[in-house]
Amino acid sequence: MSSESAGGATPSPVESRSAAIGLWLGPALAVLVYLLPASEALSVPAHRLACVTVLMATWWMTEALPVAVTALL
């Protein structure tokens, strides 16, 4: 039984390209935020949380991973 007959839709090339870009862009942006100097008003744990938030937001927007997976972060 194929995934199409089971009700699953095959992603378009644009969707799969966006997901592939997001899969690599998310960690790259998270590392970039991590390497940026934190403001004095931001604690170290809050700065790390900002990195994780950037990663999750990128993956959500590009749908690189299912939303349920990113919710586990």
Secondary structure, 3 states (H helix, E strand, C coil): CCCCCCCCCCCCHHHHHHHHHHHHHHHHHHHHHHHCCCCCCCCHHHHHHHHHHHHHHHHHHHCCCCHHHHHCC
